[in-house]
Amino acid sequence: MSKLRRQLSANTTNVVETKSLIDIKAHTGNLYESIAIIAKRANQINIALKEELHNKLEEFASHTDSLEEIHENKEQIEISRAYEKMPNPAILATQEFMDGKVYFRNNEDDLFR
């Protein structure tokens, strides 16, 4: 298991849990800003996971294999299933945000200082 996957899936369930909007809003003072931050972080996680998965699956890519050999590659199937069982990037991003592990700043505040 890669370092990224261990870090992301530690202490996070696959089940969606209801979050208090007041708790989400408390981090930034604005609910929509908090949701935008979570969405951006979820996108970052998704991109990183896709790149990692494609790099692992690229090891199995062979342009000369027959159709039968492609379908019987069990290691490739195991890797794909492991990634499918991981929590959704939005769940991971929300958990990181609620734990205070996401760094964010407001550029508008910097302009007026």
C-alpha positions as CSV (number, residue, x, y, z in Angstrom):
1,M,0.0,0.0,0.0
2,S,1.4,3.3,-1.0
3,K,2.2,6.1,1.5
4,L,-0.5,8.3,0.0
5,R,-3.2,5.7,0.4
6,R,-2.2,4.8,4.0
7,Q,-2.2,8.5,4.9
8,L,-5.6,9.2,3.3
9,S,-7.5,6.2,4.4
10,A,-6.3,6.2,8.1
11,N,-9.2,6.7,10.5
12,T,-11.6,7.4,7.7
13,T,-14.7,5.2,7.0
14,N,-16.2,4.6,3.6
15,V,-19.6,5.5,4.9
16,V,-20.9,9.0,4.5
17,E,-21.7,10.6,7.8
18,T,-23.8,13.7,8.4
19,K,-21.8,16.7,9.3
20,S,-23.1,19.8,11.2
21,L,-23.2,22.8,8.9
22,I,-22.4,25.0,11.9
23,D,-19.2,23.0,12.5
24,I,-18.2,23.3,8.9
25,K,-18.9,27.0,8.9
26,A,-16.9,27.5,12.1
27,H,-13.6,27.0,10.4
28,T,-13.9,29.9,8.0
29,G,-16.9,31.9,9.1
30,N,-18.7,31.2,5.8
31,L,-20.3,27.9,4.9
32,Y,-19.8,28.4,1.1
33,E,-16.2,29.2,1.5
34,S,-15.7,26.1,3.7
35,I,-17.4,23.9,1.0
36,A,-15.3,25.5,-1.7
37,I,-12.1,24.6,0.2
38,I,-13.3,21.1,0.8
39,A,-14.1,20.7,-2.9
40,K,-10.7,22.0,-4.0
41,R,-9.0,19.6,-1.6
42,A,-11.2,16.7,-2.8
43,N,-10.1,17.5,-6.4
44,Q,-6.4,17.5,-5.3
45,I,-6.8,14.1,-3.7
46,N,-8.7,12.7,-6.7
47,I,-5.9,13.8,-9.1
48,A,-3.2,12.3,-6.9
49,L,-5.0,9.0,-6.6
50,K,-5.7,8.9,-10.3
51,E,-2.0,9.5,-11.1
52,E,-0.9,6.8,-8.6
53,L,-3.4,4.3,-10.0
54,H,-2.4,5.0,-13.6
55,N,1.3,4.6,-12.7
56,K,0.6,1.3,-11.1
57,L,-1.6,0.0,-13.9
58,E,1.0,1.2,-16.5
59,E,3.3,-1.5,-15.2
60,F,0.9,-4.1,-16.5
61,A,0.4,-2.4,-19.9
62,S,1.6,-4.4,-22.8
63,H,0.7,-3.7,-26.4
64,T,1.4,-7.3,-27.6
65,D,-0.8,-9.2,-25.2
66,S,-3.8,-11.1,-26.5
67,L,-7.3,-10.4,-25.2
68,E,-7.2,-13.5,-23.0
69,E,-4.0,-12.4,-21.2
70,I,-5.4,-8.9,-20.5
71,H,-8.5,-10.3,-18.8
72,E,-6.6,-12.8,-16.6
73,N,-4.2,-10.4,-15.0
74,K,-5.2,-10.9,-11.3
75,E,-2.7,-8.4,-9.9
76,Q,-4.2,-5.6,-11.9
77,I,-7.6,-6.5,-10.8
78,E,-6.5,-6.6,-7.1
79,I,-5.0,-3.1,-7.4
80,S,-8.2,-1.8,-9.0
81,R,-10.3,-3.3,-6.3
82,A,-8.2,-1.8,-3.6
83,Y,-8.6,1.7,-5.0
84,E,-12.4,1.1,-5.4
85,K,-12.6,0.3,-1.7
86,M,-10.9,3.5,-0.7
87,P,-13.1,6.3,0.8
88,N,-14.4,8.9,-1.7
89,P,-12.1,11.9,-2.1
90,A,-14.9,14.2,-0.9
91,I,-15.1,12.2,2.3
92,L,-11.4,12.3,2.8
93,A,-11.3,16.1,2.1
94,T,-14.1,16.7,4.6
95,Q,-12.4,14.7,7.3
96,E,-9.1,16.6,6.7
97,F,-10.9,19.9,6.8
98,M,-12.8,19.0,10.0
99,D,-9.5,17.8,11.6
100,G,-7.8,21.1,10.7
101,K,-5.3,19.4,8.4
102,V,-6.1,21.6,5.4
103,Y,-4.1,24.8,4.9
104,F,-6.1,27.6,3.3
105,R,-5.8,31.4,3.1
106,N,-8.0,34.2,1.9
107,N,-6.2,36.3,-0.8
108,E,-8.6,39.2,-0.4
109,D,-7.4,39.8,3.2
110,D,-3.8,40.0,1.9
111,L,-4.8,42.8,-0.6
112,F,-6.0,45.2,2.1
113,R,-3.1,44.9,4.5
